[in-house]
Amino acid sequence: MNSIIICEGLTDCLFIQYYMRNVCHWSDKSQRKNKIFKWCRELMNDSNSLLLGHNGGSSRLCEAFESVMKSNYYAQDSEIYHNVVIMTDRDDDQSEGNIINDLMFIMNQYKVININEIKSNEWCTLELSNNLGEIIKIKLLLLVVPLDTHGAIETVLLDSLSKNDEYDHHIVEKSKEFVRNVDYKNQYLKKRRHRVKAEFNVFFSIRVPEDYYTERQKIFMNFPWKDNQYIQQVFQKLNDLS
């Protein structure tokens, strides 16, 4: 069975890639070009395939979802994405409702029928009539993170690192304090999402001031994924892809 996870950016992809590998026992197959994503990675679990990728920002999530719907509309059975996951940041109180409205608009264009109510962190079932008039069943998971507070996937990672190590907790709190105070006029960090990502980048610039990308990967690799209850809670629905 084919599954696909649509992310906002590279950090999200790397985070989910290591979660799927370490917790759900998926393995890397390849990094390849794809019509849906700018960057993507394919993972395998027995005969199941998982495509994980991003197009560079939250504004392009629905564009990628529309590409998946179009692909499924024309695809042969072996090429259909039967499980579709969309992961986005909970920037504010309107984030979940806004993306649900955008997804519903796209699904109406493709005349999707029998749509269960879409809620964050809950699988729903869609039925799509393809170009041959055949009914395709698709499971959709909208994952708005964090689950119960404003933030982003970077928030989840910082909170997890903070809870895992006392000294990291100190650096995380100081990073947040620095970001709160340094741009006191909100001249540059005008949005909540910008401040969240700034906190993340300040923390990592201290942890790994050189060779940022490679060292960030090492932190992901060495993170105790299976032992962290907070991570398990946030991403437990992804276990259903196995």
Salt bridges, closest charged atoms under 4 A:
GLU8 OE1 - ARG193 NH2 3.16
ASP28 OD2 - ARG21 NH1 2.93
ASP28 OD1 - ARG41 NE 3.32
GLU42 OE2 - LYS29 NZ 3.98
GLU42 OE1 - ARG32 NE 3.09
ASP89 OD2 - ARG193 NH1 3.70
ASP89 OD2 - LYS197 NZ 3.59
ASP91 OD2 - ARG193 NH1 2.63
ASP93 OD1 - HIS150 NE2 2.70
GLU96 OE1 - ARG90 NH1 3.16
GLU154 OE2 - LYS197 NZ 3.10
ASP159 OD1 - LYS176 NZ 3.71
ASP168 OD2 - ARG207 NH1 2.97
GLU177 OE1 - LYS174 NZ 3.66
GLU215 OE2 - LYS218 NZ 3.22
